[in-house]
Amino acid sequence: MPVVLSRVEVAQLLQTIDALDTRDPYGTLARLMYGAGLRLMEACRLRVKDVGSAAEPTDRSSSQGRQESASDVADRAA
């Protein structure tokens, strides 16, 4: 069953992510996951060539590898 965060929990999560250094790989991964709506394994499997410019959607495979979809990467995460 999916877990839905309250508004307070989302605010705390975003504050925690903003507090991370942009050079920290975990901060970059967290921003990318939130901004592009990626699942953990989708973010972990991303390659540099998968990430396009801000004007071009990013192709990604599902965690099962069977389906591809387009996703916009947040400006701060890119």
C-alpha positions in Angstrom: 0.0 0.0 0.0 1.4 3.4 -0.9 2.5 5.8 1.8 1.2 9.3 1.5 3.2 12.0 3.3 1.4 14.8 5.1 2.1 18.5 4.2 4.3 18.8 7.2 6.3 15.7 6.3 6.8 16.9 2.7 8.0 20.3 4.0 10.4 18.6 6.4 11.7 16.4 3.5 12.2 19.3 1.2 14.0 21.3 3.9 16.3 18.4 4.6 17.1 18.0 0.9 17.8 21.8 0.5 20.2 21.6 3.5 22.3 19.0 1.7 25.3 20.3 -0.2 24.8 20.3 -4.0 28.2 18.5 -4.4 26.9 15.7 -2.1 25.8 12.7 -4.4 22.9 11.9 -2.0 21.6 15.5 -2.3 21.9 15.3 -6.1 20.1 12.0 -6.2 17.4 13.2 -3.8 16.8 16.3 -5.9 16.7 14.3 -9.1 14.3 11.8 -7.7 11.9 14.4 -6.3 12.1 16.8 -9.3 11.7 14.1 -12.0 9.5 11.8 -10.1 11.9 8.9 -10.3 11.9 5.7 -8.3 15.0 4.8 -6.5 16.2 2.2 -9.0 15.4 4.4 -11.9 17.6 7.1 -10.4 20.4 4.7 -9.6 20.4 3.3 -13.1 20.5 6.7 -14.8 23.5 7.4 -17.0 24.9 10.8 -18.0 23.6 10.3 -21.6 20.1 9.7 -20.2 19.9 13.3 -18.8 19.0 15.9 -21.5 18.8 19.6 -21.4 16.0 21.5 -19.5 14.0 21.9 -22.8 14.2 18.2 -23.7 12.5 15.4 -21.7 14.6 12.6 -20.3 13.9 9.0 -21.4 13.9 6.4 -18.6 13.2 2.8 -18.3 10.9 1.4 -15.7 12.4 -0.5 -12.8 11.4 -3.7 -14.6 13.1 -2.5 -17.8 10.1 -3.2 -20.0 8.7 0.3 -20.6 10.2 3.7 -21.3 8.6 7.0 -20.5 9.7 10.7 -20.7 10.3 12.8 -17.6 11.4 16.3 -17.1 14.4 16.8 -14.9 14.1 19.6 -12.4 16.4 22.6 -13.2 18.1 22.4 -9.7 18.7 18.7 -10.1 20.3 19.0 -13.5 
